[in-house]
Amino acid sequence: MKERSIYQFPDLFRVVHMEQPHEIAEEVEFLKQVWQRHLARPVRRVLDIACGNSPHGQLLAAQGIAVTGIDRSPTMIAAGRREAAGQRNLEFYRRRIERFRLMRGGFDAAFFMSETLPVIVENADLLSHLRSVAAVLRKGGLYCVDIDRHDDIEGARRRRLWRRRKVRYRGVSIAVREFLRPLAWHASAWIYELECTIRLPEGTVKTRDLVPVRYTTPKLLELAARASGVFKLIAAYCDLSFDTPLDRCERRWWGVLRRL
């Protein structure tokens, strides 16, 4: 069997990553509350970074907000365009997240969901990413990112199985194996390996993805924002709550950056 990427299967990758159907709408509502709390002006145009098929953008566009999504995957962008057919408020562009340009800027806000920002592991790439986002944001605009809590990550001296599970989606059975792989101690990152065996009606497909993950905390994001010279970290919220302190974070946190 030829190995492919789970991101070539837009209908399956979210269930493989254990996203629940209700989470997208909850995240969109919290995002809007963050904007209301930290922006004195209404949000009319937003940028969805590493958008995939942009489920958040689809909800926002349906509410009258103009959304631009960028992603490096042509498969995910094509899926988003199909799902948003007839929706004039949502457009997609194929771009690398580390460094990108857009013909039109002036966005009121940007967001990076699905706990994906830590895939940017090199300092130069992280700084160029932040500067690319800032270049298309209005002064004072907000950039919101959500990030997994990283304190429970174990160092791996060799490739080893971390977790095994099975999921089903609309009659499709998916066997999932997750591995941790070794990386140099000084890399401040680890590699997450995701292996899926997908049993489709037309046959079995095997996917394998190696995802680098940079160890990221609010203080480290604050430092990166300062180093970029274009952002300031103004808030960190845990688990879609404005009241939960950082030391009681259960799953993930949101960083809110303001464009200088």
N, C-alpha and C positions, 0 to 999 in steps of 0.2 A: 504494500500500500504506500502510495506517495504521500508524504506528510505535507500538510498545508497549515494555514493559520486560522485560529478560531475567529479572527476578525474578518475573515472572508464569508462568515455566516451571520449577517446582521440580526437575524431572528433568534439566534441561539446564544450569542456571546454574553448577553446580559443575564440570562438565566444561569449560565455557567459561572458567572461572577457573583451569583446569589443575590442579584438585585431583585427587590420585591416590587410588584406592579404599583403599589401605592407610594413608593418612595419618590418617584419623579415629581409627582404633584406636590408632595410635602416639601421637597427641596425648592421647587419653584416659588411656593408661597413664602418660605423662609427667605429666599433670595430677595423677593419683593419687600419684605419687612426690613431687611438689611439696607436696601436702597432708601427706603422711607426714613430710616433712622439716621443715616449718614450722608444723605444728599439733600440739599435744600431745593433742588430743581427736579421736575419730573423726568423719569427715564423713558425716552422715546426710541433710542437706538442702542442695541447691545451686540457684543461680539461673543460668540460661543466658541471657545478654543478647544481643539481636539474633540470636536463635536460628535463624531461618529454620524449617526443618522439624526442627531439633534432632537431627542425627545423633549428636552427642556425648552429648546427653541420653538418646537412645534406648539407647545402650550402657550408660550409667551406671544408668539405670532398670532395665535387665535384670539388673544386678548388685545390685539391692536398694536403691539410693540414690534418694531422692525428689527429683525434678527439676521445677522450674518454669521454663518458657521464656517470654520476652517478645520480641515483634517487632511492628513497625508494619504488616507486610504481611499482610492477611487471606488472600491466596493461599498464602503460605508456612505460615501457621499451620494452614490447612485441610489442607495436605499433611501436616504433622506429625501432626495428629490422625488422619488416615487411616492413616498408617504405624504409629502407636502404638496403634491400636485394640485394646482389651482390656488395655492396659498401665496399671495403676492408679497407677504411680509417676511418671507424666509428665503434666503439665498445661500448658496454654498460655493466655496472655493477650495481648491486643493493647494495646501500650503504645509511646509514643515513648521513645527511649533518652535524649534530652536531659534529661527531667524526668518521673519516674513515681512512682506509689504502688502498693502492693499491700496487700490486706486483711490478709495475714499475713506477718510478717517472721521473724526468728530463723534466717536461713540461716547455715550453717557456712562456706560459701564461695560465690563467684560467679566466673564466667568470661565472657570476651568473645573469641570465636575469629574465625577467617577474616581476621585482620589488618585489622579494620574500625574499631577505635577512632579512627584518625585522620580519619574522616569528620566528627568533631565538631571544627569549625574555629574556632568562636568561644569566647573565654575564658569568658564567662558560661555558655555551654552546657556546656563541659567541667566547670566547677566544679559546676554544678547536677546534672550526670550523676553525678559522684563522690559528691556528698552524697545523691543518690537511692539509689545502691547502698549507701552506708554506713548509711542509715536502715533497711534491711532485713537487714543483716548483724549477727550477734552480735559483741560486743566481742572483738577479737583475731582475727576471721574474716579470710579471705584473698580478695583479688580478683586474678585472674590475667588478663592481656591479652597477646595476641600481636600483634606489629607488624613490618611489613616493614622491612628495612634501607633507609634513605633517602639514603645518601650519593651515589648515582649519578643522582639526579634532575636533569634539565636544565631550565633556564628556557626558556620558549617565548614568542617575540615575536608569533607568530601561530599559528593552528590548523595543526597539521601531523601527518601520518601517522607514527606511532611504530612500529607493528608490524602485520603482516598474517599470518593463519594460517587453517587449516581444521581442524575437528574433526568427528568422527562419534560418535554415541551411539545404539545400538540402531537402526541403519538411517537415522537422521536426520542429514543433512548441514548443517553450520553454518559459514558463512564469517564470520570475525571480523576486524574492523579496529579498531585502538586508536589513539587520537589524544591528543596533548597540546594543551592550549588555554592561551592567555595569561591571566595573572592579575596583579594589581598586585604589585610586588616586595615591598611591605610587608605583604602578606597572610600570609606564612609558610606558604603552601599553594599547591597547584596543582590543576588540574582534569583528571581522567582521563576521557576519553570512550570508551565501549565501544559499538561498532556491530556488530550481529549480523544476518545474513540466514539465516533458518532455513527449510529446505526440508522441509516436512511433507507427508505423503501428501495432505492435504486442501488444500494450497496453500502459498504462500510468505508468511512473516511477517518483518517487519523490526523490530528493537528498537534503541533508543538510550537509553543511560544516561549522565548526567553525574555523576561522583562527585568531590566535593571531598576533597582529601587534605591533612591538616595535617602539616607536617614535624615528626616526633617522634623523639626520641632518649631514652635512659635518663635523662640529666640533665634534659631538659625534662619528662619524666613525673614525676621526683622533685620538680621545682619545682611542678608542678600539684598533686601530692599534698599538699605542704606548704601551698600556698595554700588548698586545700579545708578544711584544719583537721581532717579526719576520717580521713586515710590517711597512711601512711608507706611509702615504697618500701624494701623490705627485700632484694630480690634482682633481678638481671637475668640471664637465661640465654639462650644462643644455640643455635639449631638443635637443640632437644630434647636438650641436653647440659648436665650440671652442671659440666663441666670446660673447655669451650671459652671462651677469653677474648673480650671484646667486640671486640678488634681483629682477631680471626680469624672473626668472624661471616660466614657465607656468604649466608644468605637472610633470616632473620628472628630476632627476639629476643622473649623473654617478660619482661614486668614483673610482679613479685609485690608487691602492696600489702597491708599489714596494717591492719585497722580499729582505730583508736585508741579 
